[in-house]
Amino acid sequence: MSAQPEKFLALQFKYLGDAVFLTPALRAIKEHQPDSELHVLVAAEVAPLLENLPWIKKVWALPRTRGRARLRDSWPLIRALRREKFNRAVDFGGNDRGAILSFLSGAKIRLGPVEKEKLLQKFCYTQTISADTLPPSWVQRHLQLLSAWQISPPKSARLEIAADPALAARAAKLLPDGMILCHLGTSQPRKEWPVSRWQEFFRLAKVAGLALAFSSGNNERERSLLAELKKVEPEIFALPPISDLKLFLAVLKRARLVIAGDTGPLHFAAGLGVPVIGLFATSDSLLRSAPVYEAGQIVQGGECFCDAKCLHSANCEDAWPCMAAIQPEQVWAALPQAFAAK
């Protein structure tokens, strides 16, 4: 790689939680070339996660509708990207959208992961790494992709995002000081701790005098989980729906501790430097999140019988899913170490 400072464009078009796992690789680029100019292109709804990191020059927010291109809305942004004259672009997602935008950015060198039959990616990138050779961990996957440019891992592989300090006062009105935030919902029911378990944990905390707050996603299914818990425990403190991701990050930043399943808010909290306890179904479900979380930050479920291979299937319909095997006492026992990690 040239000794002269370069202009990098990093791209990723995946889910919100996946964007947080990108930050160690972004940090690796900056440590490799401290004088380089690092830009990031992500979907508009993801941009708030990265836009307050001072070492990223600019976060480009692309309007996105899942399942269809919005070329008319995107073209002005693409033209602006081309005017930047990037030396290098790396697409960490490896999907069609990222490959095309990598090509359209005009970067001279374009790196990305390629699956065997993805001819579009082979056309759009000038350098490729077989996706089959990359590890399942998102963090290690991104770092190994950068090894094609002889970029070493960063000094720390911790997740790193930042909340907008201008929203701190609004966040304080939503979440009082010293509360443990328990996030019930995830994007997939198989990753959720049953409401009955949250109820048991709430009762343990109540006896000990620990203040808990409960939250969920904004969709109808996740809000129903919070309503179900509120029905059996009317005195719980529940956060209202927060559709503004920037405000939600400011609220997370205030939490004394965040307890959640394998979902975006857990990863956001870790990136904000808030102590966390992650509830994971099985060791297999941890593969993509490792090595971000240490042993003291994880509570695992039991053996899963979703299919013949005993893996945690995306369509788990077991009458007693492996997440239910996590006992409230296990989560309670993890609290001292989680608090000490702050």
C-alpha positions, 0 to 999 in steps of 0.5 A: 500500500502506498505510503502517501495518505489515501482517501478510503470509502467503506461500505456496508448495507446490512442491518443496524446491529451489523453496522456496529460490528464494522467499527473495529475494521474502520478503526484498523484503517485509521490506525494503519494510515492515521493521516488517511481520510475515511468516509463511510457509506451506509443506509440512511437509517444506519448513519446515526450509529457512526456520524458522531465518531470524530475520526470518520471524515464523513458518513454518507447516508443513502436512502434505502427501500428494502427490495428495490433500488431508488436510483433517482434518489441515489444518483445525486449522492453517487455523483458527489461520491465520484467527485471525492476521487477515492483511492480505495473502497472496501465493501464489507457487506458483499451484497449486490447493492454494496458491490454496485455502489462500490463500482459507481463510487469511482474508487480506483481499487475496490475490495469485497468478499465474493461467493462462488456464483456472484458474477456481479461482485466479481465485475464490480470489485478489483480485488476479491476474497472468497467469502467461504474463507472468512470466519463467521465472526463479523468482527474477525470477518471484516478484519480478515478482509482488510488483510488483503491490503496488509492492514493489521487488526486495531489495538482493540477490537471493541465496538465503538459508536457515540451518542449525540451529546445535544440529546442528553437532556431529552434522554434524561427525561425518558430514563432516570439515573441509575436504571438497568435497561432491559430490552425485551424484543429482537428482530427474531423471536428465537433470540428472545428471552420469554416474558415469564423469565423477565417477570421472574428477573424483575421480582428478583431485582425488586426484592434487592431494590434494583431499579429496572426499566424495560424497552422493546422495538417499535413494531407491533410484535415487540411492543406486544411483549412489553404490553404482556409484561406490563399486564402481569407486572403493572408497576414496571417502568416501561420506556415509550416507543422511541423511533428516533435512533439518535435519541435512543442511543442517548437513552442507552448511554444513560443506562447503568447496565443493558440486558438484552438478547442478541440484538441491535440495542445490546451491540449499541450499548456495548459500542457506547461503553455501557456495561452489558449482559447478552442473553444468547441461545447457544454457543452457535448463536455466539459465533457471529458476535465473538470475540466482542463479548467476554465470558462475564458479559454472556449468559447462554441458553441450553441445548437446541433441538431445532433440527437434526444438527442441533443448531439454533434454526432461524425458524425455531418452533420448539415448545421449550426453546433454548432461550427459555433455559436461561434462568433468572438466577443466572442473569442475576449472578452475572450482575456483579461482574458486568458492573465491574467491567465499566 
